[in-house]
Amino acid sequence: MINVGIIGVGTVGESVAKILRDNRDIISARAGKEIVVKKGVVRDLKKARSVDIPLTDNVDEVLEDPSIDIVVELMGGVEAPYAVVKKALKSGKAVVTANKALLAYHRYELQDIAKDIPFEFEASVAGGIPIIKALKDGLSANHIESIKGIINGTANYILTKMMQDGVDFEPILEEAQELGYAEADPTFDIGGFDAAHKLLILASIAYGIDAKPEDILIEGIEKITQEDIVFAKEFGYTIKLLGIAKKVGDFVELRVHPALVSKEKMISKVDGVMNGISVVGDKVGETMYYGPGAGGDATASAVISDIIAIARNGKSSPMLGFKRPLESGLKLLERESVVSRYYLRLLVADRPGVLAKVSQAMGEENISIETMLQKPRSDESASLLLATHLCEERAMQAALRRLFDLESVKEHPVMIRIED
């Protein structure tokens, strides 16, 4: 028998307990042992729960119980769960977590503490999609050339509705909150931070790169309007919030931002609250992973897959999938050195000579314009929507400053990268 303690019996924790109860026979058959939730830890013992398991508000009743084999951490946050997980590992207990924020900041410290103690975290990225196991095991013979993922369902739902229904950002955000897809404070999702945490975990497994959220480019979807949608549709694109990890020579670029993606790409077809991740290996080529990225049952399914893996083996491979550096010399590429194509939206005075000044400002940074649309406004202004050829991020940022300084440009330009 394997005894489990769940720290944090919220939506996911309740789903874990229910699935272990409802699917007990098949789980026991696959694990080779019966798996029992011995105790759950909650903040408020008075709050009604939909599962019948012993509960406590004292985390030490799990951490110091010698009969509990696996600690499932579902608390949320960073530093408090870090302290809990460290104590669990130092007590010799296996750990399963769904906490991407914890791993975004402390994955390497926890790997050093865990050593040969099982530490699994499939549920931390893309909910029910087994992307962690795919990178650690299924694609382990490959150098990973790139990872491109739609790994936040809230942002993907909003952008999908904007593309398909022609509705502006704010009403769709309110709808997502009413449906429970977005939190009351949605900043974490729509600002790209949730996706960034997940991307850092994937990049560590693929490249052994050690970076924190503050080290990488993170942009959200708040500034996207229907004018951007019109341009995307006109030129055969859709708009997605992407997490991108890509090897470029001896460097790895890591970035999270909205991107115009060709409608011909598989990842462009991932709509609604679903997640999708494209991984390119040097031998296997492109592989695509699709499924629900959130929700109690989907995330709990991944948590239980980790519990079963520990019950089967009793031992663990290194937490991040390697015991020595994967590729010596790989460094994080600085943001300014990223090379991309760009889409710009400018609100300008509708008078002769403005386009020439815009072209000149961009030409001074050696940026050439590939395509353009102009949409007149009723207030003697116009929207310029244009796409560039490839250029470095530092050149684009300099061009944005030049454009904003032009008297004929009425608002700060909006920029979205084009991911080919």
Summary of the structure (lengths in Angstrom):
residues: 420
radius of gyration: 23.7
end to end distance: 50.7
largest distance: 79.1
contacts: 1452
relative contact order: 0.13
helix: 39%
strand: 27%
